[in-house]
Amino acid sequence: MTVAYVMLNCDLGAEAELVEKLRELENVSHVSETMGAHDMLVKLEAENFEKIREIVAWSIKNLPKVRSTTTLIEKSA
């Protein structure tokens, strides 16, 4: 299992709408609105790195009103 955290920035006022859309995605296990440099933190769980990359590139980045993402992959010990 691969775990990743996506820090996301969106258009002003789009947070609530995006939280709902993100929660509908299959591999999203948690979504939090944040304050500071990023608007949201999204936790993904998938079978491998390639699946994480696919989710971020094709599912998250293509959502309307998403401006940018930064993805951190958790390294298992």
Buried (B, 14 or more C-beta within 10 A) or exposed (E): EBBBBBBBBBEEEBBEBBBEBBEEBEBBEEBEBEEEEBBBBBBBBBEEEEBBBEBBEEBBBEBEBBEEBEBEEEEEE
